[in-house]
Amino acid sequence: MSHHNISIPISSSIREVISALHGRRFIDAEFMYRTRPTDERSQRVFDYTLRTRLDRLGEADAVVMICDSETTMRSLDVFRQEYPQLLMVGYVTNPAPYTGQQGDTPARLGWEQATTWQRMAMTDRWARISAALTVGAGITGGGYLLMPAHDAVWGEGLLERLAQISRRYGRDGMGAAVSPYTYHQHSAVPGAAIPTGIIDLLNTAFSRDTLFPL
């Protein structure tokens, strides 16, 4: 069978996503707000970081691509083709318009085309976080919900280490929420020409440079 015909199935409801992911141990919720990059440099960075995450998942785990559109979902089909053994499901969601009293922020701040702006109930990222948390809350029998940033790189042993910490600090049978911390938060991606100065600046800005006080 040709992998070229494999696409990420898109679920029509959160309930359908929950049903598809039932019994999985690690569930990787990837938040995608636009299509996979097409320029070579951006695509290399995007693909490298995503692949490090997918590489750490096995047949007992799953991925849910929470996207802004079906077009974005289809641009990610290449990863289902590369990881046919890994369960992947898709779900499209976006924030709803704000229904309370509307302000005049665009006009007051002099934004371009002020009358065309629309206030939303939350950011697009929070809409996808909310969807992921709903999925996590609906799955019983244990397991862990992962919500990585786009630039997150998962090293060998990271997920098991986080699971151990979650169990250690959990209460009443529920694991604690944990987040990895590393002094090497921003580093070079193989094949991508990122200036060392930019990497050093990011590390310093995010307090990842242990020598900065000196």
Backbone torsions as a table, in degrees:
resi	resn	phi	psi	omega
1	MET	NA	135.6	-178.1
2	SER	-80.0	134.5	177.1
3	HIS	-69.9	-15.1	-176.6
4	HIS	-66.7	-16.8	-178.3
5	ASN	-97.9	3.7	-178.0
6	ILE	-87.8	124.7	177.9
7	SER	-126.3	154.5	176.3
8	ILE	-72.6	120.4	178.9
9	PRO	-69.5	136.6	-178.9
10	ILE	-101.6	121.9	178.9
11	SER	-81.8	147.4	-177.2
12	SER	-90.3	-11.1	-178.7
13	SER	-152.2	159.5	176.1
14	ILE	-61.3	-38.6	179.5
15	ARG	-59.0	-39.4	178.8
16	GLU	-66.5	-38.6	177.1
17	VAL	-63.3	-46.4	-179.4
18	ILE	-58.7	-43.8	179.9
19	SER	-62.0	-41.3	-177.5
20	ALA	-68.5	-30.4	-174.4
21	LEU	-97.9	2.5	-176.7
22	HIS	-57.1	132.8	175.7
23	GLY	87.7	-3.0	179.5
24	ARG	-79.7	148.9	-176.6
25	ARG	-83.6	-65.7	176.0
26	PHE	-100.7	124.4	177.1
27	ILE	-114.0	112.3	-178.0
28	ASP	-91.2	110.0	178.0
29	ALA	-94.9	109.2	-179.8
30	GLU	-99.7	123.3	-178.3
31	PHE	-95.1	113.7	-176.8
32	MET	-118.4	113.7	-176.9
33	TYR	-101.9	-3.1	176.5
34	ARG	-158.3	170.9	-176.2
35	THR	-68.2	159.2	175.7
36	ARG	-54.5	134.1	-178.1
37	PRO	-56.3	148.1	-179.9
38	THR	-107.6	-24.6	177.8
39	ASP	-74.4	145.8	-167.8
40	GLU	-58.0	-46.4	-175.1
41	ARG	-66.1	-48.7	-179.2
42	SER	-64.4	-40.1	-179.7
43	GLN	-65.4	-37.5	180.0
44	ARG	-62.2	-44.2	179.6
45	VAL	-66.8	-46.8	-179.3
46	PHE	-59.3	-49.1	-177.2
47	ASP	-65.6	-41.3	-177.8
48	TYR	-61.0	-49.3	-177.3
49	THR	-66.9	-42.2	179.9
50	LEU	-64.0	-41.6	-179.5
51	ARG	-64.7	-34.7	177.9
52	THR	-62.7	-31.7	178.7
53	ARG	-75.9	-46.2	-179.5
54	LEU	-64.7	-32.1	-179.7
55	ASP	-64.0	-24.6	-177.4
56	ARG	-88.9	-0.1	-179.1
57	LEU	-103.2	146.7	-179.1
58	GLY	-121.3	-167.4	-176.3
59	GLU	-68.5	-18.3	177.7
60	ALA	-85.1	-4.0	-176.1
61	ASP	-111.0	-176.6	-179.5
62	ALA	-159.2	163.3	176.9
63	VAL	-125.7	135.5	170.7
64	VAL	-118.8	116.6	177.9
65	MET	-87.2	108.0	-179.4
66	ILE	-99.3	104.9	-167.9
67	CYS	-115.3	167.8	177.8
68	ASP	-85.4	-17.4	-176.5
69	SER	-162.7	163.2	175.6
70	GLU	-67.2	-31.1	177.7
71	THR	-60.9	-44.8	176.2
72	THR	-61.0	-42.7	-180.0
73	MET	-59.1	-44.1	-177.2
74	ARG	-66.3	-29.1	179.1
75	SER	-70.3	-13.8	-178.8
76	LEU	-100.0	1.1	-178.9
77	ASP	-58.1	-27.9	-179.8
78	VAL	-56.8	-30.7	-178.0
79	PHE	-77.7	-30.5	173.7
80	ARG	-68.7	-35.1	177.7
81	GLN	-66.2	-35.6	179.8
82	GLU	-76.8	-26.7	-176.8
83	TYR	-125.4	63.7	-176.4
84	PRO	-64.9	-22.4	-179.0
85	GLN	-80.3	-10.7	-175.3
86	LEU	-100.4	125.5	178.6
87	LEU	-66.6	123.7	175.7
88	MET	-127.5	133.2	173.8
89	VAL	-130.0	157.7	-178.8
90	GLY	-121.7	153.8	176.9
91	TYR	-150.0	131.7	-179.0
92	VAL	-104.1	127.2	177.7
93	THR	-151.1	150.4	177.8
94	ASN	-144.6	157.1	-179.9
95	PRO	-65.8	147.0	177.6
96	ALA	-84.2	155.4	176.4
97	PRO	-62.2	147.3	177.6
98	TYR	-71.0	132.2	-174.6
99	THR	-105.0	-1.9	179.4
100	GLY	-81.2	-164.2	-179.3
101	GLN	-67.0	128.3	-178.3
102	GLN	-84.6	139.4	176.0
103	GLY	-96.8	-172.5	-179.6
104	ASP	-122.4	34.8	-177.8
105	THR	-53.2	-48.1	-179.5
106	PRO	-56.5	-41.9	-179.7
107	ALA	-70.8	-42.4	-178.5
108	ARG	-63.1	-35.1	-177.6
109	LEU	-93.9	0.6	176.0
110	GLY	69.9	33.8	178.5
111	TRP	-67.5	151.1	176.3
112	GLU	-64.1	140.1	179.7
113	GLN	48.9	55.6	-172.7
114	ALA	-55.9	-33.4	-175.8
115	THR	-76.8	-9.7	-177.5
116	THR	-93.7	-6.9	-180.0
117	TRP	-76.0	146.2	178.4
118	GLN	-129.0	130.5	179.0
119	ARG	-79.3	135.5	-179.4
120	MET	-109.8	159.1	-176.7
121	ALA	-69.3	-26.8	179.1
122	MET	-161.1	173.8	177.1
123	THR	-75.3	163.6	179.0
124	ASP	-64.0	-36.2	179.1
125	ARG	-64.8	-42.3	179.3
126	TRP	-66.6	-31.4	176.6
127	ALA	-62.7	-38.5	-180.0
128	ARG	-78.7	-33.4	173.4
129	ILE	-62.0	-43.6	179.5
130	SER	-61.1	-41.7	178.3
131	ALA	-63.6	-42.5	179.9
132	ALA	-64.4	-42.3	179.4
133	LEU	-65.6	-35.0	176.2
134	THR	-64.5	-41.0	176.3
135	VAL	-62.6	-48.3	-179.3
136	GLY	-60.2	-40.4	-179.4
137	ALA	-69.1	-25.7	-176.5
138	GLY	-86.8	-10.7	-178.0
139	ILE	-97.6	122.8	-178.4
140	THR	-102.5	166.2	175.3
141	GLY	91.7	18.5	178.2
142	GLY	92.9	-173.8	-177.8
143	GLY	108.4	171.4	-175.0
144	TYR	-135.3	134.1	176.8
145	LEU	-96.2	125.8	-179.5
146	LEU	-110.8	133.4	-179.7
147	MET	-130.8	77.5	-174.8
148	PRO	-79.7	155.0	170.0
149	ALA	-75.1	162.8	-178.6
150	HIS	-61.2	-29.8	-176.8
151	ASP	-97.1	10.0	-179.1
152	ALA	-70.3	132.7	176.7
153	VAL	-116.4	122.7	-178.6
154	TRP	-97.0	118.5	176.2
155	GLY	-87.1	170.0	-179.3
156	GLU	-62.7	130.9	177.8
157	GLY	86.7	-6.2	-175.4
158	LEU	-62.5	-48.1	-174.5
159	LEU	-64.4	-41.1	178.3
160	GLU	-65.2	-37.6	178.2
161	ARG	-63.8	-44.1	178.6
162	LEU	-65.0	-37.4	178.8
163	ALA	-64.3	-39.8	178.3
164	GLN	-62.4	-45.2	179.7
165	ILE	-65.0	-39.9	179.3
166	SER	-60.7	-43.0	179.5
167	ARG	-69.2	-37.0	-177.3
168	ARG	-63.2	-39.8	-176.7
169	TYR	-101.3	5.7	179.5
170	GLY	-74.1	166.4	179.4
171	ARG	-139.8	145.2	174.6
172	ASP	54.1	39.9	176.7
173	GLY	79.0	1.1	-179.9
174	MET	-110.4	130.0	179.8
175	GLY	-68.3	152.4	177.1
176	ALA	-82.9	150.0	175.4
177	ALA	-73.8	130.4	-178.7
178	VAL	-133.3	159.3	178.9
179	SER	-141.4	136.9	179.6
180	PRO	-71.3	149.1	177.1
181	TYR	-131.2	130.9	179.9
182	THR	-143.8	145.3	176.2
183	TYR	-76.4	-8.9	-178.8
184	HIS	-109.1	50.2	-174.2
185	GLN	-62.7	-40.8	-179.1
186	HIS	-123.2	119.9	-179.0
187	SER	-142.2	172.6	-176.6
188	ALA	-70.0	146.8	174.3
189	VAL	-101.4	129.1	-178.9
190	PRO	-52.4	126.7	177.2
191	GLY	86.3	-5.4	-179.9
192	ALA	-109.8	124.3	-175.8
193	ALA	-82.7	86.1	176.1
194	ILE	-103.8	118.7	-177.4
195	PRO	-56.3	138.2	179.7
196	THR	-57.4	-35.9	179.3
197	GLY	-61.1	-37.5	178.5
198	ILE	-67.3	-42.8	178.3
199	ILE	-61.4	-45.4	179.9
200	ASP	-62.6	-39.5	179.9
201	LEU	-63.8	-43.5	179.4
202	LEU	-64.8	-43.3	179.0
203	ASN	-60.4	-40.8	179.0
204	THR	-68.8	-44.4	-178.3
205	ALA	-61.4	-35.3	-179.2
206	PHE	-98.6	20.0	175.1
207	SER	58.9	36.2	178.9
208	ARG	-101.8	1.5	-178.3
209	ASP	-99.1	102.8	-175.7
210	THR	-66.9	-19.4	-178.6
211	LEU	-92.7	-2.7	-174.9
212	PHE	-57.1	-41.0	179.6
213	PRO	-59.9	-25.0	-180.0
214	LEU	-75.7	NA	NA
